[in-house]
Amino acid sequence: MIVAERKINTEDLISFEEIAKKHVAGEYLAIGNDGKSYNASYIPQYKPSGVMFFCIPADVEILGYLEIV
């Protein structure tokens, strides 16, 4: 398996609101303000707009998401 690194621009990130609007289950990378990425899963079954599950340190702010395809 090859892991490729690339610079992430904030223009590439999508918001939770955009993900919730699609309302389709999926896997994402949550990009934190610490420069790290965290695995995240969107689950649409929870009302009203679905939920995003991820595990991050409490002091990390999520800047946005990248969809894993």
N, C-alpha and C positions, 0 to 999 in steps of 0.2 A: 504494500500500500504506500502510495506516495502522498505526502501532505504538502500542498503548495501554500506558500505564504504570499500574501499580496497586501498592498496598502488599501485600507478601507476608507473610503470617502463618506462623509455624512450624507451626501446626496444618494448614496447606494442603499442607505438604511430605510426600512419601512417602519411605520408606527404600529402600535397595537391596534389602533382604530382602523387602519387599513386592513390588517389581518382579520379583525372581527367583522369588517364589512363583507369580506369574502365568505366568512363563516364556514370554512372547510378545515377539517383536521389536518395538521401538518407539523413538520419538524423544522426548527429554526435555530439560528445562533443568535443569542442575545449578546450584544456588544456593550461592554461596560466602560465607564469612564476611567477605568484602570488599565485600559488597553487590552484586556483579555476578552475572550469569547466564552460563552456558557451555553451548553445544550438547553434547548427550550422546546416544549411541545404545546401546541394550541389544541384545546379540546372544546369543540363547539356545543356539546350537550349541556353545559352549565348555563343557566339563564342569568341575565338577559343577553349578554353578548359573548359568551364563552369565557374561558380562562386560559392563561398561559402558565404552565408549570415549569419552574426552573429552580436551581439551587445556587444562590450567590451570597457572598458576604454581605452583611447588613449595611456596610458603608459604601457599597458600590451602586452607582446610579446607572440604569440602563439607558443608553443613548438611542437605541433602535434595534432592529432585527434584520437578519439576512435569512432568506428562505433556503433550506437545504433541498436540492433537487437531485 
